[in-house]
Every structure is written in structure tokens, then in C-alpha cells.
């Protein structure tokens, strides 16, 4: 599969304690089907960070990959914005 066919997400790094792994929180907004209010939902994904370059608060883009461990199925592609900038 090429990069265009794989699913990508953008989110904020909330943990970078593990070696070569970061936890990325991805938020999405949608309209509630019954009450028509805007609702925010979030998911946390474990992503592979080969060089340990991500810090807490960085905005990153992740792409799906083959299973790398029990819960890790995503890989960090780019750091969109560093924390504190």
C-alpha cells in the first residue's frame, strides 16, 4: 500500500515516556444526531517514533502501519508543530 492509501491522523503528543513510542491524542468534532450540538470525542493512539524526536505537546501526523507491538499500529510521519512554538 502506498502512503496515499493508508489512513492518516493528526493529533497532540500526550506521552513520550516509552522508548521509541509516543501516545498521540486525536480529537474530532461532529454534530450529535439527535440534539444537533457539536460534540468533541478523542482517541489515543500509540505510535512508533524511531528517533525519539517527539516531545509532549508536539502536533504530529501519524499513518497506519503493520502491527509493531500489542497496541502499536501507527507510525509518526512528521512533526507539524513543536511544543512551545
N, CA, C and O atoms as a Tinker XYZ file with bonds, in Angstrom:
   340  protein
     1  N      0.845000   -1.191000    0.000000    73     2
     2  CA     0.000000    0.000000    0.000000    64     1     3
     3  C      0.877000    1.235000    0.000000    63     2     4     5
     4  O      1.887000    1.299000    0.700000    81     3
     5  N      0.480000    2.204000   -0.786000    73     3     6
     6  CA     1.241000    3.447000   -0.813000    64     5     7
     7  C      0.753000    4.359000    0.306000    63     6     8     9
     8  O     -0.258000    4.084000    0.953000    81     7
     9  N      1.484000    5.446000    0.523000    73     7    10
    10  CA     1.165000    6.370000    1.610000    64     9    11
    11  C     -0.197000    7.018000    1.414000    63    10    12    13
    12  O     -0.871000    7.345000    2.390000    81    11
    13  N     -0.619000    7.212000    0.143000    73    11    14
    14  CA    -1.899000    7.860000   -0.125000    64    13    15
    15  C     -3.081000    6.980000    0.279000    63    14    16    17
    16  O     -4.149000    7.497000    0.609000    81    15
    17  N     -2.902000    5.654000    0.257000    73    15    18
    18  CA    -3.992000    4.748000    0.567000    64    17    19
    19  C     -4.118000    4.465000    2.058000    63    18    20    21
    20  O     -5.153000    3.971000    2.504000    81    19
    21  N     -3.088000    4.766000    2.830000    73    19    22
    22  CA    -3.129000    4.490000    4.264000    64    21    23
    23  C     -3.822000    5.624000    5.005000    63    22    24    25
    24  O     -3.785000    6.778000    4.578000    81    23
    25  N     -4.452000    5.279000    6.117000    73    23    26
    26  CA    -5.164000    6.247000    6.920000    64    25    27
    27  C     -4.180000    7.128000    7.689000    63    26    28    29
    28  O     -3.219000    6.629000    8.274000    81    27
    29  N     -4.421000    8.434000    7.684000    73    27    30
    30  CA    -3.576000    9.355000    8.430000    64    29    31
    31  C     -4.419000   10.111000    9.440000    63    30    32    33
    32  O     -5.609000   10.341000    9.224000    81    31
    33  N     -3.799000   10.494000   10.537000    73    31    34
    34  CA    -4.449000   11.273000   11.583000    64    33    35
    35  C     -3.474000   12.345000   12.035000    63    34    36    37
    36  O     -2.264000   12.217000   11.849000    81    35
    37  N     -4.008000   13.401000   12.630000    73    35    38
    38  CA    -3.185000   14.461000   13.188000    64    37    39
    39  C     -3.626000   14.679000   14.624000    63    38    40    41
    40  O     -4.822000   14.748000   14.907000    81    39
    41  N     -2.654000   14.789000   15.542000    73    39    42
    42  CA    -3.002000   14.950000   16.941000    64    41    43
    43  C     -1.841000   15.468000   17.766000    63    42    44    45
    44  O     -0.785000   15.809000   17.234000    81    43
    45  N     -2.051000   15.521000   19.076000    73    43    46
    46  CA    -1.081000   16.073000   20.012000    64    45    47
    47  C     -0.456000   14.943000   20.818000    63    46    48    49
    48  O     -1.153000   14.027000   21.256000    81    47
    49  N      0.851000   15.006000   21.011000    73    47    50
    50  CA     1.559000   14.010000   21.807000    64    49    51
    51  C      1.256000   14.266000   23.286000    63    50    52    53
    52  O      1.485000   15.364000   23.792000    81    51
    53  N      0.736000   13.238000   23.975000    73    51    54
    54  CA     0.411000   13.376000   25.393000    64    53    55
    55  C      1.366000   12.596000   26.287000    63    54    56    57
    56  O      1.396000   12.821000   27.497000    81    55
    57  N      2.152000   11.677000   25.709000    73    55    58
    58  CA     3.127000   10.932000   26.486000    64    57    59
    59  C      4.256000   10.488000   25.573000    63    58    60    61
    60  O      4.035000   10.059000   24.441000    81    59
    61  N      5.481000   10.602000   26.097000    73    59    62
    62  CA     6.638000   10.131000   25.333000    64    61    63
    63  C      7.617000    9.410000   26.254000    63    62    64    65
    64  O      8.827000    9.461000   26.036000    81    63
    65  N      7.104000    8.744000   27.272000    73    63    66
    66  CA     7.953000    8.074000   28.259000    64    65    67
    67  C      8.604000    6.812000   27.721000    63    66    68    69
    68  O      9.765000    6.537000   28.022000    81    67
    69  N      7.871000    6.043000   26.930000    73    67    70
    70  CA     8.400000    4.774000   26.447000    64    69    71
    71  C      9.446000    5.006000   25.357000    63    70    72    73
    72  O      9.425000    6.026000   24.668000    81    71
    73  N     10.353000    4.053000   25.213000    73    71    74
    74  CA    11.401000    4.155000   24.204000    64    73    75
    75  C     10.815000    3.922000   22.815000    63    74    76    77
    76  O     10.168000    2.904000   22.573000    81    75
    77  N     11.044000    4.865000   21.907000    73    75    78
    78  CA    10.602000    4.809000   20.508000    64    77    79
    79  C      9.086000    4.735000   20.360000    63    78    80    81
    80  O      8.590000    4.257000   19.339000    81    79
    81  N      8.347000    5.200000   21.361000    73    79    82
    82  CA     6.883000    5.172000   21.318000    64    81    83
    83  C      6.327000    6.467000   21.885000    63    82    84    85
    84  O      6.814000    6.968000   22.899000    81    83
    85  N      5.304000    7.008000   21.229000    73    83    86
    86  CA     4.593000    8.169000   21.761000    64    85    87
    87  C      3.104000    7.852000   21.754000    63    86    88    89
    88  O      2.633000    7.037000   20.960000    81    87
    89  N      2.373000    8.501000   22.645000    73    87    90
    90  CA     0.920000    8.377000   22.674000    64    89    91
    91  C      0.359000    9.672000   22.109000    63    90    92    93
    92  O      0.657000   10.757000   22.609000    81    91
    93  N     -0.460000    9.552000   21.059000    73    91    94
    94  CA    -0.999000   10.712000   20.345000    64    93    95
    95  C     -2.496000   10.769000   20.579000    63    94    96    97
    96  O     -3.204000    9.786000   20.357000    81    95
    97  N     -2.980000   11.926000   21.029000    73    95    98
    98  CA    -4.411000   12.137000   21.260000    64    97    99
    99  C     -4.990000   12.842000   20.035000    63    98   100   101
   100  O     -4.565000   13.941000   19.680000    81    99
   101  N     -5.963000   12.197000   19.396000    73    99   102
   102  CA    -6.598000   12.726000   18.195000    64   101   103
   103  C     -8.021000   13.119000   18.554000    63   102   104   105
   104  O     -8.811000   12.276000   18.979000    81   103
   105  N     -8.354000   14.397000   18.385000    73   103   106
   106  CA    -9.708000   14.878000   18.670000    64   105   107
   107  C    -10.480000   15.056000   17.378000    63   106   108   109
   108  O     -9.922000   15.444000   16.352000    81   107
   109  N    -11.770000   14.766000   17.440000    73   107   110
   110  CA   -12.632000   15.009000   16.286000    64   109   111
   111  C    -13.920000   15.650000   16.774000    63   110   112   113
   112  O    -14.372000   15.401000   17.892000    81   111
   113  N    -14.499000   16.475000   15.923000    73   111   114
   114  CA   -15.760000   17.134000   16.240000    64   113   115
   115  C    -16.820000   16.657000   15.259000    63   114   116   117
   116  O    -16.554000   16.476000   14.071000    81   115
   117  N    -18.025000   16.458000   15.778000    73   115   118
   118  CA   -19.131000   16.072000   14.910000    64   117   119
   119  C    -20.431000   16.564000   15.522000    63   118   120   121
   120  O    -20.485000   16.916000   16.701000    81   119
   121  N    -21.456000   16.583000   14.721000    73   119   122
   122  CA   -22.763000   17.038000   15.193000    64   121   123
   123  C    -23.537000   15.848000   15.745000    63   122   124   125
   124  O    -23.626000   14.800000   15.105000    81   123
   125  N    -24.100000   16.022000   16.950000    73   123   126
   126  CA   -24.878000   14.957000   17.572000    64   125   127
   127  C    -26.117000   14.682000   16.722000    63   126   128   129
   128  O    -26.808000   15.622000   16.328000    81   127
   129  N    -26.414000   13.404000   16.430000    73   127   130
   130  CA   -27.529000   13.101000   15.530000    64   129   131
   131  C    -28.912000   13.516000   16.044000    63   130   132   133
   132  O    -29.791000   13.847000   15.248000    81   131
   133  N    -29.110000   13.500000   17.355000    73   131   134
   134  CA   -30.420000   13.837000   17.904000    64   133   135
   135  C    -30.499000   15.290000   18.359000    63   134   136   137
   136  O    -31.473000   15.981000   18.062000    81   135
   137  N    -29.484000   15.756000   19.074000    73   135   138
   138  CA   -29.550000   17.075000   19.701000    64   137   139
   139  C    -28.888000   18.179000   18.893000    63   138   140   141
   140  O    -28.957000   19.345000   19.282000    81   139
   141  N    -28.254000   17.847000   17.789000    73   139   142
   142  CA   -27.653000   18.811000   16.856000    64   141   143
   143  C    -26.609000   19.709000   17.500000    63   142   144   145
   144  O    -26.351000   20.806000   17.004000    81   143
   145  N    -26.009000   19.268000   18.589000    73   143   146
   146  CA   -24.928000   20.031000   19.200000    64   145   147
   147  C    -23.595000   19.483000   18.724000    63   146   148   149
   148  O    -23.483000   18.310000   18.367000    81   147
   149  N    -22.589000   20.344000   18.724000    73   147   150
   150  CA   -21.262000   19.906000   18.352000    64   149   151
   151  C    -20.637000   19.158000   19.527000    63   150   152   153
   152  O    -20.594000   19.663000   20.649000    81   151
   153  N    -20.154000   17.953000   19.252000    73   151   154
   154  CA   -19.594000   17.093000   20.280000    64   153   155
   155  C    -18.128000   16.837000   19.941000    63   154   156   157
   156  O    -17.779000   16.631000   18.779000    81   155
   157  N    -17.260000   16.852000   20.982000    73   155   158
   158  CA   -15.856000   16.526000   20.804000    64   157   159
   159  C    -15.596000   15.135000   21.354000    63   158   160   161
   160  O    -15.988000   14.824000   22.479000    81   159
   161  N    -14.938000   14.299000   20.568000    73   159   162
   162  CA   -14.515000   12.978000   21.018000    64   161   163
   163  C    -13.036000   12.843000   20.738000    63   162   164   165
   164  O    -12.515000   13.432000   19.790000    81   163
   165  N    -12.360000   12.061000   21.569000    73   163   166
   166  CA   -10.931000   11.876000   21.359000    64   165   167
   167  C    -10.566000   10.410000   21.481000    63   166   168   169
   168  O    -11.199000    9.649000   22.212000    81   167
   169  N     -9.527000   10.032000   20.746000    73   167   170
   170  CA    -8.953000    8.700000   20.817000    64   169   171
   171  C     -7.456000    8.840000   21.027000    63   170   172   173
   172  O     -6.841000    9.802000   20.566000    81   171
   173  N     -6.874000    7.875000   21.727000    73   171   174
   174  CA    -5.428000    7.880000   21.923000    64   173   175
   175  C     -4.828000    6.713000   21.142000    63   174   176   177
   176  O     -5.288000    5.575000   21.238000    81   175
   177  N     -3.799000    7.023000   20.374000    73   175   178
   178  CA    -3.117000    6.021000   19.574000    64   177   179
   179  C     -1.657000    5.951000   20.000000    63   178   180   181
   180  O     -1.032000    6.980000   20.258000    81   179
   181  N     -1.111000    4.739000   20.075000    73   179   182
   182  CA     0.320000    4.572000   20.312000    64   181   183
   183  C      0.994000    4.534000   18.959000    63   182   184   185
   184  O      0.595000    3.778000   18.074000    81   183
   185  N      2.036000    5.367000   18.801000    73   183   186
   186  CA     2.709000    5.482000   17.509000    64   185   187
   187  C      4.209000    5.284000   17.672000    63   186   188   189
   188  O      4.789000    5.616000   18.706000    81   187
   189  N      4.818000    4.741000   16.635000    73   187   190
   190  CA     6.258000    4.473000   16.632000    64   189   191
   191  C      7.019000    5.748000   16.284000    63   190   192   193
   192  O      6.733000    6.393000   15.276000    81   191
   193  N      7.992000    6.110000   17.123000    73   191   194
   194  CA     8.841000    7.294000   16.922000    64   193   195
   195  C     10.288000    6.802000   16.931000    63   194   196   197
   196  O     10.903000    6.698000   17.993000    81   195
   197  N     10.821000    6.503000   15.768000    73   195   198
   198  CA    12.107000    5.812000   15.650000    64   197   199
   199  C     13.251000    6.532000   16.350000    63   198   200   201
   200  O     14.064000    5.881000   17.006000    81   199
   201  N     13.342000    7.859000   16.233000    73   199   202
   202  CA    14.485000    8.602000   16.760000    64   201   203
   203  C     14.199000    9.321000   18.071000    63   202   204   205
   204  O     15.016000   10.131000   18.510000    81   203
   205  N     13.066000    9.052000   18.706000    73   203   206
   206  CA    12.674000    9.717000   19.950000    64   205   207
   207  C     12.729000   11.240000   19.827000    63   206   208   209
   208  O     13.245000   11.912000   20.720000    81   207
   209  N     12.202000   11.786000   18.733000    73   207   210
   210  CA    12.251000   13.224000   18.486000    64   209   211
   211  C     11.031000   13.964000   19.029000    63   210   212   213
   212  O     11.088000   15.179000   19.221000    81   211
   213  N      9.939000   13.261000   19.279000    73   211   214
   214  CA     8.701000   13.918000   19.716000    64   213   215
   215  C      8.736000   14.216000   21.212000    63   214   216   217
   216  O      9.234000   13.418000   22.006000    81   215
   217  N      8.203000   15.369000   21.577000    73   215   218
   218  CA     8.068000   15.779000   22.969000    64   217   219
   219  C      6.580000   15.953000   23.279000    63   218   220   221
   220  O      5.755000   16.018000   22.368000    81   219
   221  N      6.246000   16.028000   24.557000    73   219   222
   222  CA     4.860000   16.251000   24.967000    64   221   223
   223  C      4.419000   17.628000   24.469000    63   222   224   225
   224  O      5.123000   18.618000   24.668000    81   223
   225  N      3.266000   17.689000   23.828000    73   223   226
   226  CA     2.726000   18.941000   23.316000    64   225   227
   227  C      2.960000   19.147000   21.831000    63   226   228   229
   228  O      2.385000   20.066000   21.248000    81   227
   229  N      3.782000   18.324000   21.204000    73   227   230
   230  CA     4.013000   18.442000   19.762000    64   229   231
   231  C      2.766000   18.024000   18.998000    63   230   232   233
   232  O      2.058000   17.103000   19.404000    81   231
   233  N      2.501000   18.709000   17.886000    73   231   234
   234  CA     1.437000   18.309000   16.979000    64   233   235
   235  C      2.084000   17.469000   15.888000    63   234   236   237
   236  O      2.999000   17.928000   15.204000    81   235
   237  N      1.608000   16.237000   15.727000    73   235   238
   238  CA     2.232000   15.306000   14.787000    64   237   239
   239  C      1.200000   14.709000   13.845000    63   238   240   241
   240  O      0.000000   14.716000   14.118000    81   239
   241  N      1.700000   14.192000   12.731000    73   239   242
   242  CA     0.887000   13.435000   11.794000    64   241   243
   243  C      1.319000   11.984000   11.885000    63   242   244   245
   244  O      2.510000   11.678000   11.824000    81   243
   245  N      0.337000   11.079000   12.032000    73   243   246
   246  CA     0.640000    9.652000   12.125000    64   245   247
   247  C     -0.049000    8.924000   10.977000    63   246   248   249
   248  O     -1.081000    9.365000   10.471000    81   247
   249  N      0.536000    7.813000   10.581000    73   247   250
   250  CA    -0.026000    6.999000    9.499000    64   249   251
   251  C     -0.089000    5.558000    9.980000    63   250   252   253
   252  O      0.772000    5.117000   10.742000    81   251
   253  N     -1.113000    4.814000    9.537000    73   251   254
   254  CA    -1.258000    3.430000    9.962000    64   253   255
   255  C     -0.147000    2.581000    9.363000    63   254   256   257
   256  O      0.342000    2.857000    8.268000    81   255
   257  N      0.244000    1.542000   10.099000    73   255   258
   258  CA     1.310000    0.659000    9.642000    64   257   259
   259  C      0.995000   -0.754000   10.090000    63   258   260   261
   260  O     -0.065000   -1.027000   10.652000    81   259
   261  N      1.931000   -1.641000    9.832000    73   259   262
   262  CA     1.754000   -3.019000   10.293000    64   261   263
   263  C      1.837000   -3.042000   11.820000    63   262   264   265
   264  O      2.390000   -2.111000   12.407000    81   263
   265  N      1.314000   -4.063000   12.475000    73   263   266
   266  CA     1.422000   -4.139000   13.931000    64   265   267
   267  C      2.882000   -4.214000   14.376000    63   266   268   269
   268  O      3.618000   -5.110000   13.963000    81   267
   269  N      3.293000   -3.268000   15.219000    73   267   270
   270  CA     4.661000   -3.224000   15.710000    64   269   271
   271  C      4.764000   -3.811000   17.115000    63   270   272   273
   272  O      5.836000   -4.266000   17.517000    81   271
   273  N      3.670000   -3.806000   17.861000    73   271   274
   274  CA     3.604000   -4.441000   19.173000    64   273   275
   275  C      2.132000   -4.703000   19.468000    63   274   276   277
   276  O      1.292000   -4.628000   18.572000    81   275
   277  N      1.824000   -5.008000   20.715000    73   275   278
   278  CA     0.447000   -5.356000   21.065000    64   277   279
   279  C     -0.535000   -4.226000   20.761000    63   278   280   281
   280  O     -1.620000   -4.476000   20.237000    81   279
   281  N     -0.165000   -2.984000   21.086000    73   279   282
   282  CA    -1.080000   -1.851000   20.898000    64   281   283
   283  C     -0.592000   -0.823000   19.893000    63   282   284   285
   284  O     -1.283000    0.168000   19.657000    81   283
   285  N      0.564000   -1.022000   19.297000    73   283   286
   286  CA     1.167000   -0.013000   18.425000    64   285   287
   287  C      0.966000   -0.380000   16.959000    63   286   288   289
   288  O      1.562000   -1.332000   16.454000    81   287
   289  N      0.106000    0.401000   16.278000    73   287   290
   290  CA    -0.199000    0.161000   14.865000    64   289   291
   291  C     -0.042000    1.418000   14.019000    63   290   292   293
   292  O     -0.504000    1.448000   12.878000    81   291
   293  N      0.594000    2.446000   14.547000    73   291   294
   294  CA     0.753000    3.725000   13.855000    64   293   295
   295  C      2.217000    4.148000   13.892000    63   294   296   297
   296  O      2.970000    3.721000   14.767000    81   295
   297  N      2.618000    4.991000   12.935000    73   295   298
   298  CA     3.978000    5.498000   12.852000    64   297   299
   299  C      3.933000    7.008000   12.680000    63   298   300   301
   300  O      3.118000    7.522000   11.913000    81   299
   301  N      4.802000    7.723000   13.387000    73   299   302
   302  CA     4.884000    9.179000   13.253000    64   301   303
   303  C      5.534000    9.495000   11.918000    63   302   304   305
   304  O      6.611000    8.984000   11.610000    81   303
   305  N      4.874000   10.349000   11.113000    73   303   306
   306  CA     5.404000   10.726000    9.804000    64   305   307
   307  C      6.122000   12.059000    9.905000    63   306   308   309
   308  O      7.287000   12.171000    9.522000    81   307
   309  N      5.434000   13.070000   10.419000    73   307   310
   310  CA     6.032000   14.406000   10.524000    64   309   311
   311  C      5.626000   15.060000   11.837000    63   310   312   313
   312  O      4.590000   14.742000   12.421000    81   311
   313  N      6.471000   15.979000   12.281000    73   311   314
   314  CA     6.117000   16.847000   13.399000    64   313   315
   315  C      5.654000   18.160000   12.793000    63   314   316   317
   316  O      6.453000   18.910000   12.233000    81   315
   317  N      4.360000   18.435000   12.907000    73   315   318
   318  CA     3.767000   19.622000   12.294000    64   317   319
   319  C      4.181000   20.874000   13.046000    63   318   320   321
   320  O      4.540000   21.881000   12.436000    81   319
   321  N      4.131000   20.811000   14.387000    73   319   322
   322  CA     4.468000   21.971000   15.218000    64   321   323
   323  C      5.101000   21.473000   16.500000    63   322   324   325
   324  O      4.565000   20.588000   17.166000    81   323
   325  N      6.251000   22.050000   16.846000    73   323   326
   326  CA     6.919000   21.695000   18.091000    64   325   327
   327  C      6.208000   22.369000   19.261000    63   326   328   329
   328  O      5.579000   23.413000   19.089000    81   327
   329  N      6.306000   21.775000   20.442000    73   327   330
   330  CA     5.695000   22.343000   21.636000    64   329   331
   331  C      6.365000   23.658000   21.998000    63   330   332   333
   332  O      7.590000   23.768000   21.955000    81   331
   333  N      5.575000   24.641000   22.350000    73   331   334
   334  CA     6.113000   25.937000   22.795000    64   333   335
   335  C      6.395000   26.907000   21.666000    63   334   336   337
   336  O      6.897000   28.000000   21.925000    81   335
   337  N      6.095000   26.555000   20.419000    73   335   338
   338  CA     6.334000   27.494000   19.317000    64   337   339
   339  C      5.093000   28.306000   19.020000    63   338   340
   340  O      5.106000   29.148000   18.123000    81   339
